[in-house]
Structure formats: C-alpha cells, structure tokens
Amino acid sequence: MLLACKVKFMIKAFSLLLIAFMALLAIPICIGLAGGMFGLIFGLIGGVIGLIAGLFGAVIGVMAWIFKSIFHLLFGWHWGFGFHPFHWNGFWIILLIIVIVAISQRKK
C-alpha cells in the first residue's frame, strides 16, 4: 500500500515536472512567434506606406520634370542651382513676334 502511494505521488510529480518543462519550452517559442508576427505585420504596413510615398514622389518628380523642361525651352535654364541669366532661344523670339503681329492684326 505504501509503495502504491509513493508510485502515485511520483507519477503526479513527474507529470507536473513534464508539464512545467513543456511550458518552459513552449512559452518562449510562442512569445518569439508572436513577436515575429508583430514585426511582420508592421513591416508590411511600413512597406505599403513606403510604396505609396514612392509613387507620390514619382508623380511629383514627373510634374517637376515637365515644368523644368518648359522653363528650359523658354528661358534656357540649365542644370544646377546657380544663377543663369535669361537668354531667349531664336525660335521663341520669332514665335513671339508672330503672335504679337497676329494679335495686333486681328484687332484692326
């Protein structure tokens, strides 16, 4: 009888030790997986925000390129941030003269 009680107690103690050991292994793994999923979700959200910001920047860049091309054709501005004096292209001067003559002839 005493031996049976000791065996029962040993089985209960062993099962508690086994459950504690499994929890000791499983809880850090679960915490690590949860942290990894958290990082993955926020990384994907950050990637989507970066993609939207990149597309916005590309649209602004295309608009700036269009205006830069227009000013380059009109005034002869070039690359760089230095001051470049205004100088008209010969084609634009002739076109301006033709437009002024056409407008002045239309009013008469």
Secondary structure, DSSP 4 states (H G I P E B T S, - for coil): -HHHHHHHHHHHHHHHHHHHHHHHHHHHHHHHHHHHHHHHHHHHHHHHHHHHHHHHHHHHHHHHHHHHHHHHHHH---SSSS-------HHHHHHHHHHHHHHHHHH-
